Amino acid sequence: MDVALSIFSDTFVLRVSGDMRLWNREDGNERLVNLLRTQENLPKQMILNLAEVKHLDSLGVGALARVLVECGKQEMNLNVVLPAGLPGQVLKSVRIFDAWPTFLDEADALRAAVGAVPSASQGAAKSS
């Protein structure tokens, strides 16, 4: 699992890519949450970009749930870019992101975060 952080227009972007099968990889389970906890002066907008996640297991889903909890503690508004294929289907099935707007790509999520477009919770990326 690879993780990258950036800030655009007062929006924190957390990009997760690769393999999120975290069984037997305890460091990966803590890594995402620790990245949020160690940042100073986090913006109130966050994009969680999972577009490049290729594999996912239950511990990976659990790690994402912990990110959601941390965002709540930080009072951050969250936009989510879901991965394609099976990882995206799994996340839609477990409904972990139902309370947040989801997007097909980071550019749309970023535009929504800075107020340029309406939330994609009404868009095609969100399943009913």
C-alpha positions as CSV (number, residue, x, y, z in Angstrom):
1,M,0.0,0.0,0.0
2,D,1.3,3.4,-1.0
3,V,0.1,6.6,0.6
4,A,0.6,10.2,-0.6
5,L,-0.5,13.5,1.0
6,S,-1.0,16.9,-0.6
7,I,-2.9,20.1,0.0
8,F,-4.8,21.9,-2.8
9,S,-6.9,25.1,-2.2
10,D,-7.2,24.4,1.6
11,T,-8.2,20.8,0.9
12,F,-6.2,17.9,2.2
13,V,-5.8,15.0,-0.3
14,L,-5.0,11.5,0.9
15,R,-4.2,9.2,-2.0
16,V,-4.1,5.5,-1.2
17,S,-3.0,3.1,-3.9
18,G,-1.9,-0.5,-4.4
19,D,-2.7,-3.4,-2.2
20,M,-4.8,-2.8,0.9
21,R,-4.8,-6.4,2.0
22,L,-3.5,-5.7,5.5
23,W,-3.7,-9.1,7.2
24,N,-0.2,-9.8,8.6
25,R,0.8,-6.2,7.9
26,E,0.0,-4.5,11.1
27,D,2.0,-1.3,10.2
28,G,-0.4,-0.7,7.3
29,N,-3.4,-0.8,9.6
30,E,-2.1,2.1,11.7
31,R,-0.4,4.0,8.9
32,L,-3.4,5.9,7.5
33,V,-4.7,7.1,10.8
34,N,-1.3,8.1,12.1
35,L,-0.8,10.2,9.0
36,L,-3.9,12.2,9.9
37,R,-3.0,12.4,13.6
38,T,0.5,13.7,12.9
39,Q,-0.4,16.5,10.5
40,E,-0.6,20.0,12.0
41,N,-3.3,22.5,10.9
42,L,-5.3,20.2,8.8
43,P,-7.8,21.9,6.4
44,K,-11.4,21.2,7.1
45,Q,-11.9,19.6,3.7
46,M,-10.4,16.2,2.8
47,I,-10.4,14.0,-0.3
48,L,-9.8,10.4,0.3
49,N,-8.7,9.1,-3.1
50,L,-8.9,5.3,-3.4
51,A,-9.0,5.2,-7.2
52,E,-5.7,3.3,-7.5
53,V,-6.5,0.6,-4.8
54,K,-6.2,-2.7,-6.5
55,H,-6.9,-5.2,-3.6
56,L,-8.8,-4.9,-0.4
57,D,-9.5,-7.2,2.6
58,S,-11.5,-6.7,5.8
59,L,-8.6,-5.1,7.7
60,G,-8.2,-2.7,4.8
61,V,-11.9,-1.8,5.2
62,G,-11.3,-1.5,8.9
63,A,-8.4,0.9,8.3
64,L,-10.6,3.1,6.2
65,A,-13.3,3.1,8.9
66,R,-10.6,4.4,11.3
67,V,-9.8,7.2,8.9
68,L,-13.5,8.1,8.9
69,V,-13.5,8.2,12.7
70,E,-10.4,10.4,12.7
71,C,-12.0,12.8,10.1
72,G,-15.0,13.1,12.4
73,K,-12.8,13.9,15.4
74,Q,-11.0,16.6,13.3
75,E,-14.4,17.9,12.1
76,M,-13.3,17.5,8.5
77,N,-15.7,17.4,5.5
78,L,-14.9,14.4,3.4
79,N,-15.2,13.6,-0.3
80,V,-14.3,10.1,-1.5
81,V,-13.0,8.8,-4.8
82,L,-13.9,5.1,-5.0
83,P,-11.8,2.6,-6.8
84,A,-13.0,0.8,-9.9
85,G,-13.6,-3.0,-10.1
86,L,-13.9,-5.4,-7.1
87,P,-12.4,-3.0,-4.5
88,G,-15.0,-0.4,-5.3
89,Q,-17.8,-3.0,-5.4
90,V,-16.8,-4.2,-1.9
91,L,-16.8,-0.7,-0.5
92,K,-20.2,0.0,-2.0
93,S,-21.5,-3.3,-0.6
94,V,-20.4,-2.7,2.9
95,R,-21.7,0.9,2.6
96,I,-18.9,2.4,4.6
97,F,-19.0,5.7,2.6
98,D,-22.8,6.1,2.4
99,A,-22.7,9.2,4.5
100,W,-20.2,11.0,2.3
101,P,-20.3,12.1,-1.3
102,T,-18.4,9.8,-3.7
103,F,-16.8,10.7,-7.0
104,L,-15.4,9.0,-10.0
105,D,-12.2,11.0,-10.1
106,E,-10.1,13.4,-7.9
107,A,-10.7,16.4,-10.1
108,D,-14.5,16.3,-9.5
109,A,-14.0,15.7,-5.8
110,L,-11.6,18.6,-5.6
111,R,-14.0,20.9,-7.4
112,A,-16.8,19.9,-5.0
113,A,-14.5,20.5,-2.0
114,V,-13.8,24.0,-3.0
115,G,-17.4,24.7,-3.9
116,A,-17.1,24.8,-7.7
117,V,-19.6,22.0,-8.4
118,P,-22.5,20.4,-6.4
119,S,-21.8,17.3,-4.4
120,A,-21.5,14.1,-6.3
121,S,-23.8,12.3,-3.9
122,Q,-26.4,13.2,-6.6
123,G,-24.0,12.1,-9.3
124,A,-23.2,8.8,-11.1
125,A,-20.4,7.7,-8.7
126,K,-22.8,7.0,-5.9
127,S,-24.8,3.8,-6.0
128,S,-28.3,3.7,-4.6
